[in-house]
Amino acid sequence: MNDTIRKSQEAHWSGKFSEHGAAPAGVGSESAVHKELRYSRLCRVFAGSDDFSLLDVGAGVGDFYRYLRERHTALRFDYTGSEITAGYTTLAAERFPEARFLHRDILSEPLDEKYDFVVLSGIFHQPFDTDIVAWETYMHDLLRRSFSMARIGIAFNALSSYAEFQRQGNYHPKLSSLLDFVVSDLSRFFQVDHSIPLFEETIFVFRPEYIGKNFVEPEFQKYLGTGK
Ligand SMILES: C[S@@+](CC[C@H](N)C(=O)[O-])C[C@H]1O[C@@H](n2cnc3c(N)ncnc32)[C@H](O)[C@@H]1O
């Protein structure tokens, strides 16, 4: 099923790319302002880190890389983008030859690599006519795989189930169910940011080991599985 979804996503995004090229509409966004707001939230996952490696799953034409380079000039980061839509990857590599862009699906062709952070932006918003149960499985599989590749944590966004407006073909997972999945399959150490004007939330999930490094006091060890 994931293969069918991947092909349908690739076909859709290739069409958008042929129509709009590198413009925000070419990756399904309303405007550069919308994109920058999303990216500004995603960047909060890096809080406290100024030198790190990063995998951007569904990197599109490399806009998040550009945002990081232009808006966070003090950060040192080693960037890799993975993408299933070939036209995007080719253009991203032409725009930013100093970065690494892979035409690859991390589900069917796993990368034997780890990164400090893995981010996914706009990947789960639009299943179009894909069955919702299958789409949820695709989302969970991608999140599990992404988390398994992250040394510190992941950040992703999803459309809000509290949105007053829901367009057909979009996916608004019930936030409480999504968090149940996060806790049962990834980690109980998460943050949710539902405080931007867009109808979406950003979720950050951290590895217990990372939390343990930040809370070394003996009093906390029993909560982290490292005490007696
Ligand atoms: C709305 S676009 C967002 C692109 C980019 N993150 C951005 O901010 O411009 C969604 C992207 O997810 C990609 N995608 C969907 N499933 C994917 C997968 N399994 N692996 C990598 N990319 C995927 C699509 O090809 C498409 O480029």
The ligand as an SDF file (V2000), in Angstrom:
LIG
                    3D

 27 29  0  0  0  0  0  0  0  0999 V2000
    3.7430   19.8480    0.5230 C   0  0  0  0  0  0  0  0  0  0  0  0
    5.2350   19.2370   -0.1650 S   0  0  0  0  0  0  0  0  0  0  0  0
    6.3620   20.0010    1.0060 C   0  0  0  0  0  0  0  0  0  0  0  0
    7.7850   20.0680    0.5180 C   0  0  0  0  0  0  0  0  0  0  0  0
    8.7950   20.7050    1.4680 C   0  0  0  0  0  0  0  0  0  0  0  0
    8.8500   20.0490    2.7610 N   0  0  0  0  0  0  0  0  0  0  0  0
    8.5880   22.1700    1.6350 C   0  0  0  0  0  0  0  0  0  0  0  0
    8.5030   22.6510    2.7610 O   0  0  0  0  0  0  0  0  0  0  0  0
    8.5890   22.8810    0.6220 O   0  0  0  0  0  0  0  0  0  0  0  0
    5.1920   17.5220    0.3560 C   0  0  0  0  0  0  0  0  0  0  0  0
    6.3780   16.7340   -0.1430 C   0  0  0  0  0  0  0  0  0  0  0  0
    6.4270   15.4460    0.4830 O   0  0  0  0  0  0  0  0  0  0  0  0
    7.0600   14.5780   -0.4260 C   0  0  0  0  0  0  0  0  0  0  0  0
    6.8740   13.2080    0.0500 N   0  0  0  0  0  0  0  0  0  0  0  0
    5.7270   12.5000    0.2200 C   0  0  0  0  0  0  0  0  0  0  0  0
    6.0080   11.2660    0.6860 N   0  0  0  0  0  0  0  0  0  0  0  0
    7.3550   11.1980    0.8370 C   0  0  0  0  0  0  0  0  0  0  0  0
    8.2680   10.1960    1.2690 C   0  0  0  0  0  0  0  0  0  0  0  0
    7.8600    8.9680    1.6130 N   0  0  0  0  0  0  0  0  0  0  0  0
    9.5830   10.4700    1.3070 N   0  0  0  0  0  0  0  0  0  0  0  0
   10.0360   11.6890    0.9350 C   0  0  0  0  0  0  0  0  0  0  0  0
    9.2240   12.6850    0.4780 N   0  0  0  0  0  0  0  0  0  0  0  0
    7.9030   12.4320    0.4440 C   0  0  0  0  0  0  0  0  0  0  0  0
    6.3890   14.9340   -1.7390 C   0  0  0  0  0  0  0  0  0  0  0  0
    7.1040   14.4910   -2.8520 O   0  0  0  0  0  0  0  0  0  0  0  0
    6.3720   16.4600   -1.6310 C   0  0  0  0  0  0  0  0  0  0  0  0
    7.5500   17.0110   -2.1400 O   0  0  0  0  0  0  0  0  0  0  0  0
  1  2  1  0
  2  3  1  0
  2 10  1  0
  3  4  1  0
  4  5  1  0
  5  6  1  0
  5  7  1  0
  7  8  2  0
  7  9  1  0
 10 11  1  0
 11 12  1  0
 11 26  1  0
 12 13  1  0
 13 14  1  0
 13 24  1  0
 14 15  1  0
 14 23  1  0
 15 16  2  0
 16 17  1  0
 17 18  1  0
 17 23  2  0
 18 19  1  0
 18 20  2  0
 20 21  1  0
 21 22  2  0
 22 23  1  0
 24 25  1  0
 24 26  1  0
 26 27  1  0
M  CHG  2   2   1   9  -1
M  END
$$$$
